[in-house]
């Protein structure tokens, strides 16, 4: 313990005053007259004993009262770690300005309360100290050192933002900003409502040099119901197709909700009004059904109404219905027309068949699906072109010929990192297993067919290697345990590898009813499948085939037009779509020759308004073992708390209380102790 004014300790000499008074008071004698002296000796002994105890207690009270009064003027304190260092301070202040901070608190919105506290923190330091102000947008220049006046100006400019950041990300950004200030005291203050979805205190790295202080702002408990996400049962979309859209809805309240209305809009047209019910603090999945009626971009919006939180009442999504799917068959002169007959009967497919010896390789890049049919070998040029096509997101079907060059196919399939052909198995067998739940057959069968269903027979097939490959799904398998049709995920593309030829010498598969839906659905699935929606603040990117090299891309909406950052290679263009988007809604990504629908939604982490209590924050701090403390959320105590942080724990108020307490004890002893 130390004293701010140790010179006052000389006043402890005043303790001698009550001691002297006490000693002189002992020498005074008082005559007492007794009518009967038979008990004189006993009374004298009792009076002397009680009197002596009373005088000693009074003396002790006076000594302690004077001592604590002197200590109060001397201002005792226990110094903190920061008070031992120099007086230069660098302070980082992180103000959470996400949507949840719009909630009401004791002093208006939680954001306004946080800004008031942040200003109070700045005013608690010297004008010569430096500050770094950080909020969720992580804007350019936000890591710059500011003086007190500029820091307060920047705090007053903070507004609600749709961007959501984890607590650890904000702390890390401030630590990076002040890390090079070696000869200064460092402190970081975090002002937030400490939502459970974003308060990842356990991910904050411990730093013994920088003091971390959590300042919670508490709002009124709000209930909220919101749309969390949505998805389609099928990833492919065609004109007049019946769509089934699943919507995940969460109820962040303590009340059961029934018959809540919800609406689905496609291109601003109401297509599916519905209602739902959900239990308290539970979630439900609602299925909405409708039919695609137009080609092109489909801008979707799911809408419900829920007060007082309205930022998550709309959920946007977007997808594309292609006017045509480009299918390219690469074959030889001896091939049958089985594959051609599948795709030419539907106008959604733009089917072209080319002999491998007369192939223009530029057609591969312009295709959605490439089918290698009945080829004896794969040339090095074709192998390289197909590999680039699949890597950049194209779909590939491989149906070998009756007599293949095993070495040629092995080199080609190994380049794709998938299984390759080993030998011909001439044993007659039959298809045994169909992956009914696979997306290729998802809408083909009504439930699981009976076990005695008539399945294709196989007379010869190629045995596949058993080496580890890219992500693999077995779609069709044989009774002898071998695979007949496999799906492989290769980079951004998909490869379907058949163990049989399309010729009748190998099987009757091409004549079976299963052949048409298999090839047809593989064709539908080859459509470019872009994300249904993006989350604002995630800095997402979109990879496009680089067809129009000279085009400039724009992201457009009503009264909105920006040129996003992009990066091009020889084969594709990456568009960083997440930058500069701050409002949820439907947008168009447009170039000179192409248009693509985009949808952006606010981060749903802000929709769960459950916040950590002070006890829960303290518990997480203790579990994480980080150099952090929790400061009182009361505005009138924040300044004194910071003062103690800087200079140490002061005890002068306690000394005054004790001095008054002992003076009171003296009065009680004099008046009541007889």
VOGU-3710 file (C-alpha; in Angstrom, 3 decimals, decimal comma):
1> xxxxxxxxxx> 0,000/0,000/0,000  1,129/3,544/-0,789  0,000/7,068/0,162  -0,744/9,876/-2,284  0,051/12,530/0,414  2,388/10,843/2,909  3,268/14,187/4,562  -0,064/14,056/6,415  1,161/11,005/8,297  3,060/13,336/10,627
11> xxxxxxxxxx> -0,351/14,182/12,058  -0,415/10,749/13,687  1,399/12,495/16,565  -2,090/13,712/17,520  -2,726/10,218/18,837  -0,802/11,348/21,932  -3,614/13,768/22,862  -6,222/11,166/23,896  -3,484/9,139/25,585  -2,455/12,113/27,733
21> xxxxxxxxxx> -6,081/12,926/28,536  -6,633/9,322/29,509  -3,634/9,231/31,829  -4,561/12,476/33,634  -8,166/11,398/33,906  -7,004/8,325/35,886  -5,563/10,508/38,647  -8,851/12,183/39,547  -10,682/10,735/42,547  -14,263/11,133/43,538
31> xxxxxxxxxx> -15,742/10,695/47,062  -18,672/8,301/47,404  -20,723/8,214/50,638  -22,157/4,937/51,833  -24,730/4,443/54,636  -23,531/0,922/55,144  -19,848/0,139/54,711  -20,157/-3,642/55,021  -20,061/-3,952/51,190  -17,585/-1,167/50,559
41> xxxxxxxxxx> -14,692/-3,378/49,538  -16,788/-5,367/47,013  -18,330/-2,239/45,392  -14,950/-0,587/45,165  -13,505/-3,561/43,292  -16,402/-3,784/40,833  -16,381/-0,038/40,077  -12,678/0,073/39,422  -12,848/-2,905/36,997  -15,755/-1,547/34,900
51> xxxxxxxxxx> -14,352/1,960/34,868  -10,973/0,747/33,682  -12,554/-1,252/30,778  -14,727/1,698/29,741  -11,785/4,128/29,715  -9,650/1,739/27,663  -12,398/1,297/25,041  -12,926/5,051/24,828  -9,168/5,567/24,462  -8,988/2,957/21,693
61> xxxxxxxxxx> -11,922/4,553/19,821  -10,308/8,005/19,983  -6,921/6,683/18,819  -8,470/4,806/15,847  -10,700/7,754/14,906  -7,693/10,103/14,773  -5,558/7,522/12,950  -8,129/6,846/10,192  -8,809/10,584/9,829  -5,073/11,126/9,224
71> xxxxxxxxxx> -5,021/8,175/6,791  -7,948/9,724/4,874  -5,959/12,923/4,295  -2,906/10,854/3,297  -5,050/9,036/0,624  -3,857/5,423/0,859  -4,060/3,270/-2,291  -2,842/-0,032/-3,700  -1,150/0,720/-7,055  -2,256/-1,135/-10,183
81> xxxxxxxxxx> 0,156/-2,644/-12,674  -0,382/0,211/-15,126  0,325/2,868/-12,526  3,858/1,536/-12,115  4,696/2,315/-15,756  4,980/5,685/-17,493  2,046/8,015/-17,896  1,559/7,630/-21,687  -1,588/5,707/-22,631  -2,792/4,207/-25,912
91> xxxxxxxxxx> -6,444/3,209/-25,635  -8,468/1,117/-28,092  -12,262/1,434/-27,964  -14,471/-1,056/-29,815  -18,124/-0,022/-30,141  -20,495/-2,740/-31,324  -22,861/-1,021/-33,777  -24,650/-4,081/-35,170  -28,429/-4,338/-35,553  -28,918/-5,735/-32,043
101> xxxxxxxxxx> -27,666/-2,414/-30,633  -30,863/-0,767/-31,916  -32,655/-2,251/-28,899  -33,860/0,131/-26,192  -31,919/0,600/-22,960  -32,078/2,897/-19,957  -30,714/5,862/-21,944  -32,294/5,406/-25,362  -30,880/2,892/-27,824  -28,040/0,627/-26,743
111> xxxxxxxxxx> -25,793/2,232/-29,357  -26,338/5,711/-27,912  -25,646/4,359/-24,436  -22,456/2,699/-25,669  -21,343/5,944/-27,328  -21,935/7,878/-24,080  -19,845/5,389/-22,172  -17,125/5,523/-24,832  -16,970/9,330/-24,551  -16,741/8,976/-20,774
121> xxxxxxxxxx> -13,828/6,586/-21,216  -12,024/9,112/-23,430  -12,634/11,907/-20,905  -11,208/9,729/-18,143  -7,792/9,901/-19,805  -5,472/12,847/-20,382  -5,752/15,038/-23,453  -2,257/13,940/-24,470  -3,188/10,233/-24,597  -3,972/8,554/-27,916
131> xxxxxxxxxx> -7,015/6,538/-28,966  -8,067/4,076/-31,672  -11,799/3,839/-32,405  -13,134/0,654/-34,015  -16,635/-0,446/-35,038  -18,085/-3,262/-37,133  -17,503/-1,822/-40,597  -13,686/-2,066/-40,213  -13,396/0,925/-42,542  -10,135/2,120/-44,059
141> xxxxxxxxxx> -8,201/4,293/-41,599  -10,002/2,882/-38,558  -6,674/1,804/-37,046  -5,297/5,365/-36,974  -4,187/6,956/-33,677  -6,405/9,879/-32,635  -6,222/12,544/-29,963  -9,059/12,869/-27,448  -10,997/15,485/-29,419  -10,852/13,564/-32,703
151> xxxxxxxxxx> -11,748/10,335/-30,907  -14,923/11,895/-29,473  -15,865/13,259/-32,913  -15,455/9,817/-34,445  -17,505/8,194/-31,692  -20,375/10,591/-32,327  -20,363/9,654/-36,036  -20,921/5,934/-35,392  -24,241/4,663/-36,760  -25,923/1,265/-36,969
161> xxxxxxxxxx> -24,359/-0,963/-39,650  -25,599/-4,244/-41,180  -22,141/-5,765/-40,822  -21,675/-8,316/-38,067  -18,282/-9,070/-36,555  -17,226/-11,546/-33,910  -15,981/-9,998/-30,683  -12,561/-11,593/-31,128  -12,188/-9,979/-34,585  -12,731/-6,483/-33,175
171> xxxxxxxxxx> -10,280/-7,078/-30,314  -7,654/-8,472/-32,702  -7,990/-5,443/-34,987  -7,414/-3,048/-32,074  -4,464/-5,080/-30,801  -2,888/-4,887/-34,249  -3,414/-1,104/-34,285  -1,670/-0,483/-30,951  0,887/-3,301/-31,030  3,777/-1,068/-32,158
181> xxxxxxxxxx> 3,286/1,427/-29,276  6,008/-0,135/-27,147  6,576/2,577/-24,516  2,955/3,144/-23,607  0,322/1,678/-21,352  -2,149/-0,229/-23,545  -5,807/-0,798/-22,821  -8,785/-1,956/-24,903  -12,416/-1,307/-23,979  -15,200/-3,361/-25,586
191> xxxxxxxxxx> -18,699/-1,836/-25,435  -21,381/-4,273/-26,576  -24,589/-6,036/-25,624  -22,533/-9,276/-25,755  -24,885/-11,358/-27,874  -24,224/-15,055/-27,400  -23,976/-15,593/-31,177  -21,052/-13,141/-31,572  -19,351/-13,003/-28,148  -16,608/-15,562/-28,753
201> xxxxxxxxxx> -14,510/-14,600/-25,712  -12,852/-18,028/-25,790  -11,275/-17,136/-29,175  -9,516/-14,017/-27,855  -5,781/-14,595/-27,595  -4,234/-13,843/-24,228  -2,018/-10,742/-24,100  -0,267/-9,930/-20,852  0,770/-6,471/-22,086  -2,639/-5,143/-23,149
211> xxxxxxxxxx> -5,389/-4,795/-20,569  -8,828/-5,757/-21,866  -12,039/-4,401/-20,323  -15,588/-5,491/-21,148  -18,287/-2,840/-20,687  -21,746/-4,413/-21,247  -24,785/-2,339/-22,153  -28,045/-4,029/-21,298  -31,296/-3,547/-23,157  -34,881/-4,580/-22,595
221> xxxxxxxxxx> -35,456/-8,236/-23,377  -37,090/-8,502/-26,818  -38,771/-11,409/-28,549  -38,092/-11,995/-32,224  -39,204/-14,337/-34,970  -37,164/-14,464/-38,146  -36,351/-16,335/-41,352  -32,960/-17,976/-40,922  -32,383/-19,504/-44,387  -34,003/-21,267/-47,320
231> xxxxxxxxxx> -33,127/-23,980/-49,844  -34,616/-25,921/-52,780  -35,180/-29,656/-52,875  -33,541/-29,727/-56,317  -30,490/-27,693/-57,386  -31,653/-27,585/-61,022  -34,381/-25,248/-62,276  -36,254/-25,426/-65,580  -39,291/-23,711/-67,040  -42,679/-24,961/-65,713
241> xxxxxxxxxx> -40,935/-27,081/-63,096  -42,721/-27,515/-59,758  -40,412/-26,079/-57,093  -40,348/-27,002/-53,409  -38,732/-24,277/-51,312  -37,904/-25,078/-47,665  -37,822/-22,129/-45,256  -36,204/-22,346/-41,818  -37,974/-20,097/-39,278  -36,778/-19,511/-35,703
251> xxxxxxxxxx> -38,770/-18,250/-32,724  -36,521/-16,348/-30,305  -39,194/-15,762/-27,660  -40,844/-17,439/-24,698  -44,250/-17,617/-26,394  -45,736/-20,231/-28,703  -46,788/-18,671/-32,007  -49,629/-19,949/-34,161  -50,931/-19,180/-37,657  -48,333/-16,533/-38,457
261> xxxxxxxxxx> -48,774/-15,349/-42,079  -45,860/-15,568/-44,521  -45,628/-14,655/-48,210  -43,411/-15,763/-51,101  -42,781/-13,377/-53,999  -41,064/-14,297/-57,287  -40,153/-11,306/-59,443  -42,442/-9,124/-57,298  -45,422/-11,437/-57,890  -47,098/-13,133/-54,920
271> xxxxxxxxxx> -46,940/-16,875/-55,699  -47,429/-18,686/-52,392  -49,136/-17,179/-49,322  -49,022/-19,498/-46,300  -48,969/-19,595/-42,488  -46,985/-21,460/-39,856  -46,808/-22,211/-36,138  -43,698/-22,571/-33,998  -43,065/-23,380/-30,333  -41,307/-21,011/-27,935
281> xxxxxxxxxx> -37,525/-20,895/-28,487  -37,841/-23,529/-31,205  -37,549/-23,622/-34,995  -39,656/-25,013/-37,801  -39,221/-25,761/-41,512  -42,010/-24,566/-43,804  -42,338/-25,932/-47,363  -43,617/-23,564/-50,067  -44,606/-24,944/-53,481  -44,948/-23,055/-56,749
291> xxxxxxxxxx> -44,222/-23,358/-60,482  -41,558/-21,618/-62,572  -43,366/-19,571/-65,226  -40,602/-17,572/-66,940  -37,021/-18,057/-68,068  -34,084/-16,004/-66,889  -33,399/-14,476/-63,484  -35,834/-15,363/-60,697  -35,700/-12,823/-57,855  -37,309/-14,275/-54,744
301> xxxxxxxxxx> -38,400/-12,706/-51,449  -39,917/-14,379/-48,384  -41,773/-11,950/-46,158  -43,245/-11,964/-42,655  -44,123/-9,171/-40,234  -42,685/-9,102/-36,704  -42,269/-6,075/-34,417  -40,213/-4,461/-32,990  -37,252/-6,100/-34,810  -37,908/-5,674/-38,553
311> xxxxxxxxxx> -34,447/-5,963/-40,159  -34,845/-9,743/-40,549  -38,479/-9,841/-41,699  -37,502/-10,264/-45,379  -35,278/-12,983/-46,807  -34,033/-12,641/-50,384  -32,815/-15,307/-52,816  -32,119/-15,528/-56,529  -31,624/-18,266/-59,117  -31,468/-18,670/-62,868
321> xxxxxxxxxx> -33,584/-20,627/-65,315  -31,453/-21,116/-68,369  -33,058/-20,846/-71,780  -30,832/-23,690/-72,918  -28,277/-26,110/-71,488  -25,329/-26,713/-73,803  -24,524/-30,419/-74,111  -21,511/-31,513/-76,191  -21,017/-35,161/-77,161  -17,485/-36,117/-78,264
331> xxxxxxxxxx> -17,622/-39,466/-80,036  -16,460/-41,412/-83,082  -18,087/-42,600/-86,269  -19,198/-45,949/-84,790  -21,350/-44,527/-81,988  -25,079/-45,091/-81,627  -27,677/-42,353/-81,289  -28,854/-43,394/-77,809  -27,471/-40,323/-76,051  -28,601/-37,988/-78,825
341> xxxxxxxxxx> -32,170/-39,254/-78,480  -32,278/-38,282/-74,793  -31,349/-34,627/-75,257  -32,781/-33,718/-78,658  -36,343/-34,353/-77,533  -36,343/-31,439/-75,051  -35,882/-27,825/-76,154  -34,136/-26,970/-72,869  -31,039/-28,754/-74,198  -28,824/-27,425/-76,978
351> xxxxxxxxxx> -27,242/-30,721/-78,070  -24,234/-31,002/-80,372  -22,331/-34,127/-81,335  -18,825/-33,936/-82,824  -16,377/-36,528/-84,001  -13,257/-36,485/-81,880  -11,057/-36,166/-84,966  -12,879/-33,026/-86,155  -13,430/-31,362/-82,789  -13,021/-27,633/-82,214
361> xxxxxxxxxx> -11,683/-27,554/-78,641  -13,165/-24,099/-78,033  -16,617/-25,759/-77,957  -15,674/-27,535/-74,713  -15,342/-24,280/-72,813  -18,753/-23,071/-74,021  -20,548/-26,238/-72,856  -22,312/-27,023/-69,596  -22,030/-30,812/-70,026  -19,478/-32,791/-72,053
371> xxxxxxxxxx> -20,031/-36,491/-72,804  -17,100/-38,650/-73,908  -18,881/-41,486/-75,684  -17,354/-44,605/-77,218  -13,761/-43,300/-77,436  -10,998/-45,868/-77,643  -8,372/-43,509/-76,247  -7,979/-39,960/-74,959  -5,380/-37,762/-76,645  -3,148/-35,501/-74,565
381> xxxxxxxxxx> -4,742/-32,359/-76,055  -8,263/-33,536/-75,302  -7,187/-34,644/-71,822  -5,774/-31,200/-70,993  -8,848/-29,364/-72,315  -11,273/-31,605/-70,433  -9,267/-31,228/-67,215  -9,462/-27,406/-67,443  -13,171/-27,636/-68,224  -13,933/-29,750/-65,136
391> xxxxxxxxxx> -11,631/-27,747/-62,865  -13,505/-24,558/-63,747  -16,922/-26,053/-62,957  -17,968/-28,099/-65,985  -19,728/-31,494/-65,772  -18,361/-34,554/-67,574  -19,846/-37,982/-68,444  -17,451/-40,776/-69,484  -18,876/-43,811/-71,310  -15,987/-45,876/-72,756
401> xxxxxxxxxx> -15,898/-47,912/-75,937  -15,827/-51,724/-76,146  -12,059/-51,809/-76,608  -10,239/-49,014/-74,800  -6,557/-48,227/-74,480  -6,165/-48,857/-70,736  -2,966/-46,815/-70,466  -4,506/-43,830/-72,241  -7,592/-43,872/-70,007  -5,487/-44,425/-66,913
411> xxxxxxxxxx> -3,410/-41,306/-67,603  -6,525/-39,252/-68,309  -8,536/-40,445/-65,270  -5,516/-40,119/-62,971  -5,189/-36,507/-64,101  -8,746/-35,989/-62,823  -7,830/-37,872/-59,631  -10,621/-40,433/-60,008  -10,731/-44,230/-60,334  -9,490/-45,723/-63,587
421> xxxxxxxxxx> -10,281/-48,869/-65,599  -8,278/-51,996/-64,750  -9,680/-54,794/-66,925  -12,818/-56,181/-68,563  -15,017/-58,442/-66,441  -17,001/-60,729/-68,774  -19,203/-62,198/-66,049  -22,899/-61,537/-66,631  -24,564/-59,779/-63,703  -27,282/-57,270/-62,933
431> xxxxxxxxxx> -27,660/-53,869/-61,289  -28,335/-54,400/-57,601  -28,327/-51,031/-55,850  -29,685/-47,645/-56,941  -28,873/-44,570/-54,845  -32,505/-43,473/-54,650  -31,664/-40,485/-52,449  -29,001/-39,195/-54,836  -29,942/-35,965/-56,574  -29,935/-37,716/-59,978
441> xxxxxxxxxx> -32,854/-39,947/-58,893  -34,447/-37,706/-56,289  -37,595/-36,992/-58,317  -37,620/-40,178/-60,410  -39,146/-42,677/-57,972  -42,106/-42,256/-55,632  -40,604/-43,788/-52,532  -38,241/-46,763/-52,663  -39,190/-49,291/-55,381  -39,943/-52,889/-54,495
451> xxxxxxxxxx> -37,044/-55,331/-54,315  -38,284/-57,316/-57,332  -38,087/-54,363/-59,721  -36,725/-55,223/-63,172  -33,231/-53,679/-63,326  -30,828/-53,569/-66,288  -28,645/-56,579/-67,044  -24,895/-56,227/-67,588  -22,995/-58,663/-69,811  -19,536/-57,102/-69,638
461> xxxxxxxxxx> -18,143/-54,238/-67,561  -14,868/-52,597/-66,682  -13,506/-53,196/-63,210  -12,416/-49,967/-61,507  -9,349/-49,347/-59,393  -9,737/-49,168/-55,616  -7,374/-46,254/-55,038  -8,438/-43,229/-52,953  -9,935/-40,608/-55,218  -11,765/-37,306/-55,161
471> xxxxxxxxxx> -15,033/-37,117/-53,246  -17,032/-40,048/-54,631  -20,684/-41,160/-54,667  -21,767/-44,528/-56,034  -24,983/-44,038/-58,002  -25,394/-47,566/-59,464  -23,699/-50,752/-58,296  -23,709/-54,389/-59,456  -24,559/-57,617/-57,657  -20,895/-58,672/-57,656
481> xxxxxxxxxx> -20,067/-55,559/-55,587  -18,453/-53,533/-58,368  -19,475/-49,984/-59,230  -21,407/-49,282/-62,419  -21,860/-45,487/-62,273  -19,926/-43,188/-59,940  -20,029/-39,448/-59,294  -16,824/-37,552/-58,409  -16,410/-33,961/-57,249  -13,315/-32,584/-58,985
491> xxxxxxxxxx> -12,501/-29,005/-57,956  -15,543/-26,985/-59,049  -16,849/-29,619/-61,473  -18,474/-33,058/-61,429  -17,440/-36,242/-63,265  -19,771/-39,213/-63,904  -17,785/-42,375/-64,706  -19,561/-45,361/-66,269  -18,137/-48,896/-66,107  -20,004/-49,919/-69,242
501> xxxxxxxxxx> -20,189/-48,791/-72,843  -23,331/-47,311/-74,363  -23,300/-50,167/-76,890  -25,684/-53,108/-76,499  -22,774/-55,565/-76,374  -22,061/-54,536/-72,768  -25,623/-54,248/-71,348  -29,240/-53,420/-72,032  -28,951/-50,246/-69,925  -29,447/-47,886/-72,894
511> xxxxxxxxxx> -32,726/-49,681/-73,726  -33,968/-49,680/-70,148  -36,386/-47,111/-68,689  -33,691/-46,080/-66,167  -31,353/-44,754/-68,875  -33,376/-41,696/-69,919  -33,931/-40,124/-66,439  -30,293/-40,818/-65,573  -28,879/-38,920/-68,562  -31,656/-36,312/-68,495
521> xxxxxxxxxx> -31,132/-35,367/-64,848  -27,361/-35,318/-65,241  -27,951/-32,789/-68,015  -30,222/-30,651/-65,828  -27,709/-30,720/-62,997  -25,004/-29,364/-65,297  -26,541/-25,894/-65,228  -24,305/-23,292/-63,564  -25,322/-23,445/-59,911  -24,491/-20,186/-58,166
531> xxxxxxxxxx> -25,238/-19,481/-54,475  -28,900/-18,878/-53,719  -28,006/-15,892/-51,500  -25,092/-14,121/-49,815  -24,695/-12,629/-46,352  -23,747/-8,968/-46,099  -20,318/-8,544/-44,551  -18,965/-11,984/-45,519  -16,801/-10,644/-48,401  -17,999/-13,449/-50,669
541> xxxxxxxxxx> -16,775/-14,044/-54,200  -18,306/-15,534/-57,344  -16,341/-17,440/-60,005  -17,538/-17,030/-63,604  -16,315/-18,548/-66,840  -14,280/-15,908/-68,642  -16,173/-15,751/-71,925  -16,311/-12,001/-72,467  -12,757/-10,974/-71,619  -13,185/-7,256/-72,168
551> xxxxxxxxxx> -16,452/-6,798/-70,272  -16,787/-4,738/-67,109  -19,139/-6,140/-64,494  -21,660/-4,011/-62,597  -23,795/-4,834/-59,567  -27,090/-3,038/-60,045  -30,355/-2,387/-58,238  -32,809/0,475/-58,133  -30,784/3,687/-57,621  -27,657/1,588/-57,126
561> xxxxxxxxxx> -24,777/0,784/-59,482  -21,217/-0,187/-58,538  -18,284/-1,838/-60,274  -17,126/-4,646/-57,951  -13,534/-5,676/-57,551  -12,622/-8,560/-59,868  -9,678/-10,802/-60,644  -9,187/-12,595/-63,951  -7,177/-15,606/-65,050  -6,952/-17,321/-68,421
571> xxxxxxxxxx> -10,018/-19,448/-67,675  -12,334/-17,604/-65,297  -13,117/-14,321/-63,572  -13,598/-13,969/-59,811  -16,057/-11,239/-58,791  -15,850/-10,070/-55,172  -19,563/-9,493/-54,779  -19,635/-8,886/-51,022  -17,912/-5,503/-51,037  -19,876/-2,221/-50,797
581> xxxxxxxxxx> -23,249/-3,968/-50,346  -24,966/-2,616/-47,214  -28,694/-3,123/-47,919  -30,433/-6,478/-48,148  -32,265/-7,126/-51,412  -32,116/-8,519/-54,941  -29,369/-7,286/-57,283  -28,213/-7,951/-60,845  -24,606/-8,750/-61,793  -24,398/-7,491/-65,370
591> xxxxxxxxxx> -21,760/-7,337/-68,075  -22,018/-6,527/-71,759  -23,156/-10,044/-72,681  -24,418/-11,645/-69,455  -26,706/-11,063/-66,495  -26,898/-12,997/-63,232  -29,193/-12,578/-60,235  -27,676/-11,949/-56,774  -29,411/-11,799/-53,390  -28,018/-10,351/-50,169
601> xxxxxxxxxx> -29,369/-10,767/-46,631  -28,418/-9,317/-43,274  -26,461/-11,598/-40,987  -28,908/-13,724/-38,990  -26,543/-13,820/-36,009  -28,044/-10,433/-35,136  -31,537/-11,930/-35,028  -30,917/-14,027/-31,919  -31,144/-11,352/-29,221  -30,034/-13,600/-26,349
611> xxxxxxxxxx> -27,200/-11,805/-24,547  -24,687/-12,965/-21,959  -25,279/-11,840/-18,382  -22,476/-10,288/-16,334  -21,999/-13,593/-14,496  -21,726/-15,472/-17,801  -19,158/-12,971/-19,084  -17,126/-13,355/-15,889  -17,295/-17,133/-16,227  -16,024/-17,021/-19,821
621> xxxxxxxxxx> -13,182/-14,692/-18,800  -12,110/-17,109/-16,075  -12,317/-20,125/-18,393  -10,305/-18,376/-21,103  -7,645/-17,150/-18,631  -7,208/-13,908/-20,558  -6,015/-10,555/-19,231  -9,541/-9,109/-19,063  -11,895/-7,542/-16,543  -15,597/-6,730/-16,451
631> xxxxxxxxxx> -16,466/-3,087/-15,700  -19,721/-1,981/-14,121  -22,463/-1,152/-16,601  -23,588/1,829/-14,506  -22,624/5,148/-16,117  -22,006/6,951/-12,792  -19,448/4,354/-11,688  -17,515/3,978/-14,944  -15,306/7,036/-14,416  -14,247/5,973/-10,928
641> xxxxxxxxxx> -13,607/2,431/-12,144  -11,258/3,729/-14,851  -9,567/6,011/-12,341  -8,822/3,005/-10,161  -7,514/1,140/-13,185  -5,034/3,912/-13,941  -3,892/4,855/-10,434  -4,853/1,891/-8,275  -7,472/1,117/-5,641  -8,029/4,125/-3,337
651> xxxxxxxxxx> -9,133/3,752/0,277  -9,576/7,348/1,560  -13,367/7,021/1,564  -13,132/3,875/3,640  -10,829/5,676/6,087  -13,363/8,503/6,586  -16,134/5,981/7,193  -14,026/4,169/9,791  -13,082/7,470/11,468  -16,740/8,417/11,819
661> xxxxxxxxxx> -17,559/4,922/12,986  -15,049/5,092/15,862  -16,177/8,601/16,821  -19,684/7,224/17,057  -18,412/4,319/19,142  -16,806/6,826/21,557  -20,100/8,664/21,992  -21,956/5,403/22,616  -19,403/4,328/25,237  -19,623/7,655/27,074
671> xxxx> -23,446/7,867/27,077  -24,504/4,271/27,524  -21,647/2,450/29,221  -22,187/3,205/32,950
//
